[in-house]
Amino acid sequence: MNICTLTESAKTQINKLCEEHGVYAISLNLKGGGCAGFEYDWGTVAGPADVEKLDVVINTGTGNFVIGSTSLMFLIGTEVDYVKSLIGSNFEIRNPNAKSSCGCGVSVNFDMDRLVQV
């Protein structure tokens, strides 16, 4: 099982963001908070020296996508897509480990007993 799959649309957008902001990578982590218990936390990584030893780095062509090591168990099997619509565009996260999520798509909850077995 892949830790995380990126669609071609997501890879293209990550490459574009890395170039526009002059950064090594776009990062995804989880932090406590939000209405469902956890929030997806997007960020940037300035350079390779800023990647932690156990982080996962996925090359996207001209950029990189980094998943923080403390978030790995929550994101195993996740697909990240970049979706454009009439009202805007955003990264969409399809996380098979999510027990529930908020309507905004930013906040998520997990069945902790199931995660331990992964």
NORZIKA-V13112 format. One record per residue. N is the residue number from 1. RES is the residue in three letters. OMEGA is omega in radians with two decimals (NA if undefined). Layout:
n=N res=RES omega=OMEGA
n=N res=RES omega=OMEGA
This chain:
n=1 res=MET omega=3.08
n=2 res=ASN omega=3.04
n=3 res=ILE omega=-3.13
n=4 res=CYS omega=3.09
n=5 res=THR omega=3.09
n=6 res=LEU omega=3.05
n=7 res=THR omega=3.10
n=8 res=GLU omega=3.11
n=9 res=SER omega=3.11
n=10 res=ALA omega=3.13
n=11 res=LYS omega=3.13
n=12 res=THR omega=-3.13
n=13 res=GLN omega=3.09
n=14 res=ILE omega=3.09
n=15 res=ASN omega=-3.13
n=16 res=LYS omega=-3.14
n=17 res=LEU omega=3.11
n=18 res=CYS omega=3.14
n=19 res=GLU omega=-3.11
n=20 res=GLU omega=-3.07
n=21 res=HIS omega=3.11
n=22 res=GLY omega=-3.12
n=23 res=VAL omega=3.13
n=24 res=TYR omega=-3.02
n=25 res=ALA omega=2.91
n=26 res=ILE omega=-3.09
n=27 res=SER omega=3.06
n=28 res=LEU omega=3.08
n=29 res=ASN omega=3.01
n=30 res=LEU omega=3.04
n=31 res=LYS omega=3.12
n=32 res=GLY omega=3.10
n=33 res=GLY omega=-3.12
n=34 res=GLY omega=-3.07
n=35 res=CYS omega=-3.14
n=36 res=ALA omega=3.07
n=37 res=GLY omega=3.10
n=38 res=PHE omega=3.07
n=39 res=GLU omega=2.98
n=40 res=TYR omega=-3.05
n=41 res=ASP omega=3.14
n=42 res=TRP omega=3.11
n=43 res=GLY omega=3.10
n=44 res=THR omega=3.08
n=45 res=VAL omega=-3.04
n=46 res=ALA omega=-3.09
n=47 res=GLY omega=-3.12
n=48 res=PRO omega=3.14
n=49 res=ALA omega=-3.13
n=50 res=ASP omega=3.10
n=51 res=VAL omega=3.10
n=52 res=GLU omega=-3.05
n=53 res=LYS omega=-3.06
n=54 res=LEU omega=3.05
n=55 res=ASP omega=3.07
n=56 res=VAL omega=3.13
n=57 res=VAL omega=3.09
n=58 res=ILE omega=3.12
n=59 res=ASN omega=-3.11
n=60 res=THR omega=-3.12
n=61 res=GLY omega=3.10
n=62 res=THR omega=3.12
n=63 res=GLY omega=3.12
n=64 res=ASN omega=3.08
n=65 res=PHE omega=-3.08
n=66 res=VAL omega=3.02
n=67 res=ILE omega=3.14
n=68 res=GLY omega=-3.06
n=69 res=SER omega=-3.13
n=70 res=THR omega=-3.13
n=71 res=SER omega=-3.02
n=72 res=LEU omega=-3.06
n=73 res=MET omega=3.12
n=74 res=PHE omega=-3.00
n=75 res=LEU omega=3.12
n=76 res=ILE omega=3.11
n=77 res=GLY omega=-3.10
n=78 res=THR omega=3.01
n=79 res=GLU omega=3.08
n=80 res=VAL omega=3.13
n=81 res=ASP omega=3.02
n=82 res=TYR omega=-3.00
n=83 res=VAL omega=3.06
n=84 res=LYS omega=3.09
n=85 res=SER omega=-3.13
n=86 res=LEU omega=-3.08
n=87 res=ILE omega=3.09
n=88 res=GLY omega=3.12
n=89 res=SER omega=-3.12
n=90 res=ASN omega=2.99
n=91 res=PHE omega=3.12
n=92 res=GLU omega=-3.09
n=93 res=ILE omega=3.07
n=94 res=ARG omega=-3.02
n=95 res=ASN omega=-3.12
n=96 res=PRO omega=-3.13
n=97 res=ASN omega=-3.10
n=98 res=ALA omega=3.07
n=99 res=LYS omega=3.10
n=100 res=SER omega=3.09
n=101 res=SER omega=3.13
n=102 res=CYS omega=3.11
n=103 res=GLY omega=-3.12
n=104 res=CYS omega=-3.13
n=105 res=GLY omega=-3.13
n=106 res=VAL omega=-3.07
n=107 res=SER omega=-3.03
n=108 res=VAL omega=3.10
n=109 res=ASN omega=-3.06
n=110 res=PHE omega=2.98
n=111 res=ASP omega=-3.02
n=112 res=MET omega=3.13
n=113 res=ASP omega=3.12
n=114 res=ARG omega=-3.12
n=115 res=LEU omega=-3.12
n=116 res=VAL omega=-3.10
n=117 res=GLN omega=-3.08
n=118 res=VAL omega=NA
